[in-house]
Amino acid sequence: MTSSVPRLVIAAPSSGSGKTTVATGLMAAFAARGLAVSPHKVGPDYIDPGYHSLATGRVGRNLDAYLCGPELIGPLFLHGARGCDVAVVEGVMGMYDGAAGEGELASTAHVAKLLRAPVVLVVDASSQSRSVAALVHGFASWDPEVRVGGVILNKVASDRHEELLREALDSAGVPVLGVLRRVAQVDTPSRHLGLVPVAERRGAAVDAVAAMAEQVRAGCDLEGLLGLARSAGALSCAAWDAAEVVVSSPPPPLPVPSLGAAPPDPRYRPFGPRPQTPDGLKGADRPVRVAVAGGPAFTFSYAEHAELLAAAGADVVPFDPLRDERLPDGTRGLVVGGGFPEVYAAELSANEPLRKAIGDLASSGAPVAAECAGLLYLCRELDGQPMCGVLDATARMSERLTLGYRDAVAVSDSSLATAGIRMRGHEFHRTVVEPGSGAAPAWGVRSPQRRVEGFVQQGVHASYLHTHWASQPGVARRFVERCRTS
């Protein structure tokens, strides 16, 4: 099976060059022309896809060759791009920057090659003129398998500055497809973990996306960019399908390796549709209700997680721990993903009825999956504020940023995995949980140093590690099966 969805990858020589402004603005500008635009983000970033969703009206999706494996990049891309006229993929960091010590793995260039997609290089031209040609030539020629099809010059000071840059780039053989002037920054405020998520500033975020779209529309050759997107090569793979992989990919029964022996695995967004339950269904045929935390405090989740849960037989129901005083009626399992509970600690603590309901659910043995922010919420307290008290641990803000990909192996049987299952994950937080693991840890982590991490108790699996369930679809199946039997 082959597919030729028109597509572009937006890359840059380094972070801070303007990728998010260009990618989000281009998505919105294409959408304003009546095109169905599929938004994607390279890497584990949860926040940019929220802005992409605003720009396109579609779920923003991640393409991470480290977390999911290179072989899933094409299928996951095609899954997200179903029915679309064009796809825009925002890169991560500098174009050739990937997982530390892993060569090109998970870099923007790697994903561009896997997608057979042309690259548009966004260059901060604010402090250069003729040197821009050397920079672009270097990036375009470094890897002959990466096709740099055009450049967008950002932070250009004047007509004369633009003229000098264009003259220099004439010799580089890479067409200029846009020039953005040095203007006041679009209002996209940041804090300790990056941009403030869309869910926390909806109205202002809508205005910011509109401003990005206007910058791109005024300064870029949209027809030229669309023509470049249409030149992408065909992909010879089938679209990823949650229902198919849940059935065909249960977790493999691996033996428990030592932490030093496990080899590397080669390999919010709106929730998926709720399955409809005919009145006659009983027992294993009837969907079980899984509550998924959302709202401003819990915005980090990969779209495929809810889709996998639904495909495994869950009735996925979102709720907001800042507002809702009880779990959805009939809840049999709970998923609390990442986000910013530290920003909302007082409000979360004040919602005592919900904290008690979550504690009661966990005490009953029902499956509870908590990642990062979810881990903090299940602790006794966060920065001195009482939380759910499910875990005998405390959490606090820290000056130190913990960031990076991780190789991990499950060291305890849990509602998500059997001991020995290997997964790759990502950590991104400025908090500390003490102790860092319980009597039955969740994961053994192999990098940057060997350690155990997280908590498994009754049906609870709580950890700092963000994982992408598409790499192990059996995780969702196991979780839903435990919801049925707990």
Secondary structure, 3 states (H helix, E strand, C coil): CCECCCEEEEECCCCCCCHHHHHHHHHHHHHHCCCCEEEEEECCCCCHHHHHHHHHCCCCEEECCCCCCHHHHHHHHHHHCCCCCEEEEECCCCCCCCCCCCCCCCCHHHHHHHHCCCEEEEEECCCCCCHHHHHHHHHHHHCCCCCEEEEEEEEECCHHHHHHHHHHHHCCCCCEEEEEECCCCCCCCEECCEECCHHHCHHHHHHHHHHHHHHHHHHECHHHHHHHHCCCCCECCCCCCHHHHHHHCCCCCCCCCCCCCCCCCCCCCCCCCCCCCCCCCCHHHCCEEEEEECCCCCCECCHHHHHHHHHCCEEEEEECCCCCCCCCCCEEEEEECECCCCCCHHHHHHCHHHHHHHHHHHHCCCCEEEECHHHHHHCCEECCEECCCCCCCEEEEEEEEEEEEEEEEECCCCCCCCCCCEEEEEEEEEEEEECCECCCCCEEECCCCCEEEEEEECCEEEECCEECHHHCCHHHHHHHHHHHHC
